[in-house]
Amino acid sequence: MELKIRCAKALWMLAKDSVINSHRITETKGLLSLAKLIERETGELRKNCVMVVMEITLAAESNADLRRPAFKTSSPAGKAVVVQLLRVIKESSDPVLQIAAIKSTGCLSRTFSAKETRVIGPLVEQLSSNNHEVGTEAAVALAKFVDPENFLCHEHSKAIIEFDGVVPLLRLLRESERAQVNGLVLLCHLAINAGNSEALERARLLTALEGTDRNLTAHDGDEALVKKKKSDGDEAVKNDVQWSRSPIVESSLLEAINNDHIQSDNLVGVDGATTSNQFTTTSSGNANKSTNVDNKEDQMECRALSQRITPKNFMNTVLKDLPKSHKAAIRKIGFGGFLDLDLNAHKSVFCSKLVSSFDCDRVSLVLERNQEIEITPVDIHLVYGLPMGGEIIKEQQQEEDEEWVDFIRQWRSYFGLSCGSPSNSVIINRIKELKKQPVCDEFIWHFVVSVVNCCMRSTANPSLNYKFLYSCMDTKKIECLDWCEYVYMSLKSSVSEWQGGSAFFTGPLPFLMICYFDRLQRSKISNPRQFPLLSIWKKDLIKERMKLEMKRGFGKGHVLDRMEVDRHDNNISQVAGDPELGGSDVSGSNEMLLRAFSMFLSTKRSKCDQEVSSFKTRTLKMSWRTNDNNDDCGVFLLKHMETYHGEKDTNWESGIKLNDINQMKKLRVDFCAKILSHKENELHHEITSRSRKWAKENIVKSEDGPNLGPGPGPIFPDPTSEIPDECLAHIFLSLSSGDRKRCSLVCKRWFLVEGQSRCRLSLNANKDISAHLPSLFSRFDSVTKLALRCDRRSISISDDALVLISLRCRNLTRLKLRGCRELTDLGIAAFAQNCKSLKKLSCGSCVFGAKGLNAVLEHCVLLEEISIKRLRGINNDGDSEAAAEPIGPGLAAKSLKSICLKELYNGQLFGPLIVGSKNLKTLKLIRCLGEWDRVLEMMATDKSNYNYNYSNNSSDNSNFNGLVEIHLERIQVTDFGLSALSNCASLEILHLVKTPECTNIGIISVAERCKLLRKVHIDGWRTNKIGDEGLIVLGKNCVNLQELVLIGINPTNTSLEVIASNCRNLERLALCSSETIGDAEMVCIATKCSALKKFCIKSCPISDNGLEALAWGCPNLVKIKVKKCRDVTRDVVEWLREKREALIVNLDADEIEAVDASASEAGGAQEDGADFPAVDTDVTSVQAPPRSNGRGSLFRTKLSFLFGRNIAACALRRWSTGSSNTNGNQ
């Protein structure tokens, strides 16, 4: 017993504040064991077990990945734990155990459905507990059930009222001062969610709130304490006054009063000051103006202002004891101003008035006497000291960019997350750990995220604002971003949202407050000024100014000009292009420099700053312009500064010659010598002496003058100079894309060789890349495989850019287009005329149509593969199918071997192409609307009967005997279509996925004539139209079958025995979601399938006995996967591993097949699905669709394609040996 007690206590300590350890406990069936111990044991062992559960639930409350699988209502372990927790709450007399159980139940509030009222009852009963600590914890737990973030908050609120929870709650508010804040939060949420309830009216809610107000205002008549609270504003006295300024309580209270249509003459103030602000609401919910006690003439009407994230935790945790190295790294990125951040809690009334006075249209603070404080990005720079770089901060809305996906996955992994963002406290605790380690990029990212959320832009929900990290993936570029413009735009948008009714203010409140304090002078009191202003406006100074504001009123004083600084560093970022693009991009740099210079003049109070900003600039066309020199920009700049003296540009001679290498070498030496030896250089004497010494050893005199090297000095030859370019290119071919890029930066030779040997290139095809295409393809002149992808929110390249690419890459063999919505039929046609060697075309989410595709099929005679997905340009514009132009066959039909059509509305327009492709090997039709029987029938009959017009009308159907692979998924096809396919005698691979109109008749016709079938995947979608009859014929005729996957089909022992007896080469078998596969069928498989190597079974009613049969049969079996077979235990798995040591057995029997859709977790139930090795798509196997012959059935099931992945795909993808395609279909 002592050992059990110590083990339970050790688990308690391990689970405390550890999500990882909590995960491990739940994954090893630890919850079920803990539930049993809580039920059976007593004393300290029971207490320790309850504490372990409490720590796990605390971790699960903020981690959905832990909460969902462990505590969902259908989980046996989760059910057992909840039952024992409720038992402890009801029966235990130990307050410690009750509090722990109540806290655990509250943490699991989001997992209970609306029907789980059995949880609400015991918690409501504890509100009347004699122990006020227990009652307070019960109020806290119930508040989590009715919190607006809980999906079922309204249903839970009604349940609490039905259990008569209002009366004991009000009694708890009167009797226990410690419970007042938490009880008031619960009461407000009840009023918000069920404001029209008669129970609240009967309980006289308003009277209770007024009594609570008096209790919170003073403490047992302690006048000295009340006076101190008045003087301290909103800073509550610890341990003496239990009420603290809570924006959540405040906003909930106001909203509750409005919802109940009640009147109040004396409610607690927003800023926490005793009776300093009074709110009055009428029956219509309109608030009268409140009166300030200190100055009754200053009347202001404002609503509560609250924030999700304040700088308090950041100051107390992050900035405290920050090492010097970390401070230096922060200053390097331009965030050094925040190292001096020292703010106290703001008065909500003042902040509310401050934000309300901001005019979003004029971007200024509107004050009294027609005064205003204009806000510009310069003010943000003066307050925060942030960089004003030249690059705009971009936020990635969707995770489509591969680099962004990899980055955000890595960033989330720091917190053990797979999606979303960590809470503010989690990221601050992580920063606290990183302070003890050397400076790294992770520290910089977390620090910037924390600063942005507390001082620049947060969110109105508990998650953090993190998508701006898209521009900060390279920490070296943070100082080059325009942070002032980012804060400026955030200020306008956040104020507009708050003034529009948002519950939380998400903007830069510290900036707005300090800018107001600095620019508005009160009573001739001079404001201290120092750059940045954040470093001078600290807690004490703000407190004094706040008292003055509350005493004399808001907005009264004299508006000052912006401060002057002697050294105003704007952090102008250098605008330069990517050297890989073959040149520099200086577009917009003139305007940027002019703007920066104008801002500098404004800080010097120069009168010509506006005039300068209106100047028009132009770029001179210098005679030496070149794209071949990206290294000597500084040399050009210094030479221009040396030679220009104010004359007209027509008379200016810079003296620089075009592509004169010797001149550049001389200028480099001259300028470096002048810089190093200038008297302003403090070390110029030492540099001069060392240079002379080096010159004696390394410079050889000749008739032409001094030359560097070889001389007597040391020589360092290039060890790769002897490697031929061809060998170097072959080495580059074996490297990854990232390694090749890094190698290209080693030297100019490697740069050229890498570019000339690159055959595959993937580009972000937005319109900005068009200007760089000539230089790009001058470097990469051997590209044969090109991918052009464009984000859906960006504008893609146009026809001109595609034509330019086709002219530069005439040897292109593969082209992939994704999201290029600006390309038209004209551009595709021009591309096809220039790139006649194209062998593979793949396009998705484009808008060109049939004319473009027909041009490709007509000119690209070597085309072998074509893949079309979501091509909007071929949608029918008329009322009938004849209104659209058919596609194909064209000259390319002779060489075409693979056709893949996905998610097309008018897929039948490809009928002439499919029928006319004589050498077709692979045909994939996936989620294409319309009836396909007619197209499939024409593949096997006289093609001249097809009503589309095409050039080649030969009636010879022998060319379809070469068809090897067919995928039919989610299309409208019946047994007639399958019967037509049976004429393809060479068919080897058949995928029939969710085609509800196909029955045993179609399977029989295919099996009888296609006797070369090797792989068969059938998803019957539980329609029970395919069964033993079809499978028996399949087993008798297709003796070469190697792989068989059956999903949602119910075969019996009869059909399985025929398949096992005849298909002697069957190596891979998967049976999923079958109600007829039991122990007898497992015995049949074990005894008959002697060649079986891989076996997968899911959601079938088998037991340990059936799995034991595999220990004696299937001698070649190497791997078994068992999933969601509830009657299979781990004991038989261990026994099977002992019997056959070489056998790999994977068991996953703990997962639940469906999620309770009524639970409060967002999103509802997801489907379990299965995907297949040869089909790049997901298919589901949960429920059958309604029987329908129209397009409506496909529309109703279209969204289900995206849900779930199933074990069959995972298993068979690894099982496939070699390629699944043959005869050239690689």
Buried (B, 14 or more C-beta within 10 A) or exposed (E): EEEBBEEBBEBBBBBBEBBEBBBEBBEEEBBBBBBEBBBEBEEBBBBBBBBBBBBBBBBBBBBBBBBBBBBBBEBBBBBBBBBBBBBBBEEBEBBEBBBBBBBBBBBBBBBBBBEBBEBBBBBBBBBBBEBBBBBBBBBBBBBBBBBEEBBBBBBBBBBBBBBBBBBBBBBBBBEBBEBBBBBBBBBBBBBBBBBEBEBBEEBBBBEBBBBBBEBBBBBEEBEEBBEBBBEBBBBBBEEEBBBBBBBBBBBBBBBBBBBBEBEBEEBBBBBBBBBBBBBBBEEEEEBEEBBBBEEEEBEBEBBBBBBBBBBEBBBEBBBEEBEEEBBEBBBBBBBBBBBBBBBBBBBBBBBBBBBBBBBEEEBBBBBEEEBBBBBBBBBBBBBBBBBBBBBEBEEBEEBBBEEBEEBBEEBBEBBBBEEBBBBBEBBBBBBBEBBEEEBEBBBBBBBBBBBBBBBBBBBBEEBBBBBBBBBBBEBEBBBBBBBBBBBBBBBBBBBBBBBEEEBBBBBBBBBBBBBBBBBBBBEEEEBEBEBBBBBBBBEEBBBEBBBBBBEBBBBBBEBBEBBEBEEBEBBBBEBEBEEBBBBBBEEEBBEBBBBBBBBBBBBEEEEEBEEBBEEEEEEEEBEBEEEEBBEBEEBBEBBBEBEEEEEEEEEBEBEBEEEEEEBBEEBBEBBEEEEBEEEEBEEBEEBBEEEEEEEEEBBEEEEEEEEEEEBEEEEEEEEEEEBEEEEBBEBBEEEEEEEBEEBBEEEEBBBEBBBBBBBEBBBBBBBEBBBBBBBBBBBBEBBBBBBBBBBEEEEBBBBEBBBBBBEBBEEBBBBBBBBBBBBBBBBBBBBBBBBBBBBBBBBBBBBBBBBBBBBBBBBBBBBBBBBBBBBEBBEBEEEEBEEBEBBBBBBBBBBBBBBBBBBBBBBBBBBBBBBBBBBBBBBBBBBBBBBBBBBBBBBBBEBEEBEBEBEBEEEEBEBBEBBBBBBBBBBBBBBBBBBBBBBBEBBBBBBBBBBBBBBBBBBBBBBBBBBBBBBBBBBBBBBEBBBBBBBBBBBBBBBBBBBBBBBBBBBBBEBBBBBBEBBEEBBBBBBBBBEBBBBBBBBBBBBBBBBBBBBBBBBBBBBBBBBBBBBEBBEEBBBBBBBBBBBBBEEBBEBBBEEBEEBEBBBEBBEBBEBBEBBBBEEEBBBBBBBBBBBBBBBBBBEBBEEEEEEEBBEEBEEBBEBBBBBBBBBBEEBBEEEBBBBEBE
